[in-house]
Amino acid sequence: MIEICTVGGYNEVGKNCTAVKIDNEVVIFDLGLHLDKYIAYTEDEDIYDFSPKKLMEIGAAPDLSLINDWIDKVIAIIPTHAHLDHIGAIPFLSQKFNADIICTPYSKAVLQAILKDEKIELKNEIKALNPNSTYQLSSRIKVEFINMTHSTPQTVMVVLHTPYGRLIYANDFKFDSQPILGQKPNFQRLRELGREGISCLIVDSIYSGDAKKTPSESVAREMLKEVMTGTNSRGKAVIITTFSSHLARLKSIIEFGKKMHRKIIFLGRSLGKYVLAGEEIRIINFTKDVKLVRYREKVAKELKKIAKNKSRYLLVVTGHQGEPKAVLSRIINKEFAFKLESGDHVIFSCKVIPNEMNKQNREILESKMRDIGVRIFKDIHVSGHCAREDLRDLVEMVKPKHLIPAHCEPIMADSMVELAEELGYKRGESVHTMEDGKRLSIR
Ligand SMILES: [Zn+2]
């Protein structure tokens, strides 16, 4: 029998974690942070307590007490990709498990960089498994990674092959047939799996209510091209900010930065972390074209140099959500020798992640920019998550017996249930809405 416990990310978006028990063996999918709660906590306190107990208590990490009876049965921790709401709690919680961490090479490189930054040594071994390959977890359970597209490299759907059938964990993906970095989704394998038979699909339902197909990353590239090469920025400073882990987006930014004949400088620690992780596993070679400046004093020094001739540079900086400590906010707050002036360009290649803290931070930042007279280009972005029509395609391809909406608030799960009902599923029988801590047995 397969038993599923939805540990985190089913009442709200964040701290993703799902445990699957096959008789006496348990596999954990994702061990993520609730980023807003984690950031609020680390900003407010002077002395941090990063113990599992504290992080769970404040809701920043999945509540593992919900699977207390399963903890000693865990044989593997499998994060699907390198985003912190999927891997961010691993450094703090995985010590509770006597199990390996199995993830793609990029997720491994990012995880190792985080562990180094936080000075944490894990006893768990981190094993890299390439997309589109399999690994025998135990004599009865095999894991398979299916290549997917998302807003960070080497994102996979995970298939668990068990004596009781196959389960697919599909958290965070989009169907992008023209990706900018990496391969297309492995549709062929999904169709094969549909023929082989799937017992259960646990699926990213955050945009299941949006009646559309999520546009390709190549659309975001065109949007960037228009703004970067199609507006007159002669004599002006140009600053771009985006998600540091979005290497495909950064690749497009570099491409057009070169067309603008500007020297490209990346400023900020998190950009350094994700770019160097990508270079380590040789999926990118940005530092051939880009100067990477990571640490505070060096950023200040570099900006002093840039201030003398600002229109010769394209600055890629951290701080797209208006984070007060990131480089963009500190430039606007006149903490450096380099200052923005009327007519300079700031491009946000992102959307505002809709929570109160971000909305407020961005509001403050943009208002200061308007006071200076900066030209703001917002929302030069497409999502990394599937929408309703992608989900319909997925369900029709793999034809699972059971469906579980994940990565969502209850209202989003309802949209997924509605879609499932259109496809012949029945609520409570073959499509199941879960909550954090709920368990479901599948035969
Ligand atoms: Zn993600």
Boltz pocket constraint, residues with backbone or C-beta under 6 A from the ligand:
constraints:
  - pocket:
      binder: B
      contacts: [[A, 81], [A, 83], [A, 150], [A, 151], [A, 172]]
      max_distance: 6.0
